[in-house]
């Protein structure tokens, strides 16, 4: 199995030296609460502690991330892309760009969903009523605004790739490259890998490209290679040919792993060497390793800006988890047209122990996605959640919204804030408690503009998305064989 670990934020020794007795007590209480879970009501949190969860400026060091084996599982260290590859430019511009990119991704998801649905309607209208009518299955490939990375070994070369549950094809930039963005690692060179093989145009892997990427595979100039193209909502793309090579996850070898060898790549991929697709199509990493890991993987995502790391685990052995609460499972909602995505039935939300009332709960499937940052709610649900949150988070001065976030506050004059706990409830009595680091988005480090990290979709009929910001410090388990997703509190740490 493979794991990626993320660790939580600690104050420096010097910071501890300057703390008062009262502050020591507060920090101890926070550590206690973090280890055993929050109550259903509210949490008093020192604002400086919350700020450090979102902004820390130590020098990044993300090359050659660690891995280990434990109880038969392979554990890969996982870090946040923005921490590892962040620029030294203006913080406010970087945050604005991040949210804009996240909005582009969500719009692209919604657009592809509509496109796939319209294709099915067209196909049904052109067929006679028979029992053999085929329903198209597509991944609905989306805009890659991805946030977490792992290091794997491909063809004997270490590659740092972005992790995405909303994508299927794994790809890396390859030599010779006609158009490649900058990356700190050497480009993958298939000519020096003795185990690399091209994928034939008439192979099953080439035929699977339609469901994995939304585009059919094409024959290369000599008809012996399978060319691929993945395009994204903002004009970003990766283009190249399919190849096969040895993939090593920790100490586990995966022979003949099919991936994209990108010769022409441009877009919002940061400085990573490529992308790891954890969707459900035949070409995804999960499907290609199902005989090894049983179609099960999980992750624990850390705070965004902190110098922290977490774990991505391939395989279903719960003994390697470090969860502090029992795992609660909810079944995946089947969606034949969008089979590659992970859909769940969101049945309710509570704010500070108060149940939010809205008739839209339980009516349509929500996506859970590691690549989308901010959770998107249908307008009616968002309106109800916002109203209850404002009712409980009262007395704090409001400020103008920021990008997609419209519920913002000026907390700069407060030493501590009283934050209502947020819980998301799913079918089967499963629940995901939003970690305190996933409640607020710090636009400004001085806390003069802090926003509720939830946003509304444009239209009522669009698909809701559970983003990675709200999944922090939670063990999220994907079991494709049992068709279920599990949640448990866990302090993300690669130890």
PyMOL commands that set and color helices and strands:
alter all, ss='L'
color gray80, all
select helices_A, chain A and resi 13-17+21-36+47-54+81-85+91-125+190-192+204-207+209-213+285-288+290-293+318-320+336-338+379-392+436-438+468-471
alter helices_A, ss='H'
color red, helices_A
select strands_A, chain A and resi 42-46+67-70+73-80+148-154+157-164+171-175+188-189+197-198+218-219+226-231+237-249+252-266+274-277+296-300+309-314+328-331+343-351+354-355+365-368+375-377+398-399+408-409+416-420+422-426+430-433+440-442+450-452+454-456+465-466+474-479+484-489
alter strands_A, ss='S'
color yellow, strands_A
deselect
rebuild
show_as cartoon
